[in-house]
Amino acid sequence: MSDTLKQMDKVDSKFRFVHVASRRSRQLMGGARPLVESLSRKSTRIAQEEVLQGLVPYEITNPKPAEEPEPEE
């Protein structure tokens, strides 16, 4: 079993983990500096390590409810 799967209990949602890690991976591919020293050179693995260590900030927002149209008179 990989180290990532062992540490997944620290993550509240697998979907959120994948989403945040993929966005961070794109940043790394675009030239951002890694926040961890990793044995891997792959941006996806580095991003996963960063997210699991809590180094990548993200915010959970609730979507705004749709406004109901006012009834016409």
ABEGO torsion letter per residue (X at the ends): XBAAAAAAAABABAAAAAAAAAAAAAAAAAGBBBABBBABABAAAAAAAAAAAGABBBBBBBBBBBBBBBBBX
